[in-house]
Amino acid sequence: MTRPLVKILAACAAIAMAYASSAHAAGTPEQRRACRKDAMKYCREFVPDVKRITACMQKNVRRLSPLCQTQFR
């Protein structure tokens, strides 16, 4: 695999773990996929730190897509 692809896959895995470990993560796979773009847009610099990604997403909850917001309310 190419280096950029490995980084993208690692970021996606870290984001998925952030939602899986968060108390707000009890959503469907579709909802978690809905948050992936928001996480990369607002919290990319915190990948792969799961706790910091989750905190960042909570801080930016008003900016998230409506479906993603449901994960944090």
C-alpha positions as CSV (number, residue, x, y, z in Angstrom):
1,M,0.0,0.0,0.0
2,T,1.1,3.6,-0.6
3,R,2.0,5.7,2.4
4,P,-1.0,8.2,2.0
5,L,-3.4,5.3,1.8
6,V,-2.0,3.8,5.0
7,K,-2.5,7.2,6.7
8,I,-6.1,7.5,5.5
9,L,-6.9,3.9,6.7
10,A,-5.3,4.6,10.1
11,A,-7.2,7.8,10.5
12,C,-10.5,6.0,9.6
13,A,-9.7,3.3,12.1
14,A,-8.9,5.8,14.8
15,I,-12.1,7.7,14.2
16,A,-14.1,4.5,14.3
17,M,-12.5,3.6,17.6
18,A,-13.3,7.1,18.9
19,Y,-16.9,6.5,18.3
20,A,-16.8,3.0,19.6
21,S,-15.3,4.0,22.9
22,S,-17.4,7.1,23.4
23,A,-20.5,7.0,25.4
24,H,-22.2,8.7,22.5
25,A,-21.2,6.1,20.0
26,A,-24.2,3.8,20.3
27,G,-25.3,4.7,16.7
28,T,-25.6,2.6,13.6
29,P,-22.7,2.1,11.2
30,E,-24.4,4.6,8.9
31,Q,-24.3,7.3,11.6
32,R,-20.7,6.6,12.3
33,R,-20.0,6.9,8.6
34,A,-21.8,10.2,8.6
35,C,-19.4,11.5,11.2
36,R,-16.2,10.4,9.4
37,K,-16.1,13.5,7.1
38,D,-16.9,15.9,9.9
39,A,-14.1,14.3,12.0
40,M,-11.6,14.7,9.2
41,K,-12.7,18.2,8.5
42,Y,-12.7,19.5,12.1
43,C,-10.4,17.2,14.1
44,R,-7.9,15.8,11.6
45,E,-4.9,17.1,13.7
46,F,-5.9,14.8,16.6
47,V,-5.7,11.5,14.7
48,P,-5.0,8.9,16.0
49,D,-5.7,10.2,19.6
50,V,-9.2,8.8,20.3
51,K,-9.9,10.9,23.3
52,R,-8.8,14.1,21.6
53,I,-10.9,13.3,18.5
54,T,-13.9,12.7,20.7
55,A,-13.4,15.9,22.6
56,C,-12.9,17.9,19.4
57,M,-16.1,16.5,17.9
58,Q,-18.0,17.4,21.1
59,K,-16.5,20.9,21.0
60,N,-17.6,21.3,17.4
61,V,-21.0,19.7,17.7
62,R,-22.9,22.7,16.3
63,R,-20.8,22.6,13.1
64,L,-21.3,18.9,12.5
65,S,-23.8,17.4,10.0
66,P,-27.3,16.8,11.5
67,L,-26.8,13.0,11.4
68,C,-23.5,13.2,13.1
69,Q,-24.8,15.6,15.8
70,T,-27.1,12.8,17.0
71,Q,-24.1,10.9,18.1
72,F,-23.1,13.6,20.6
73,R,-26.5,14.5,22.1
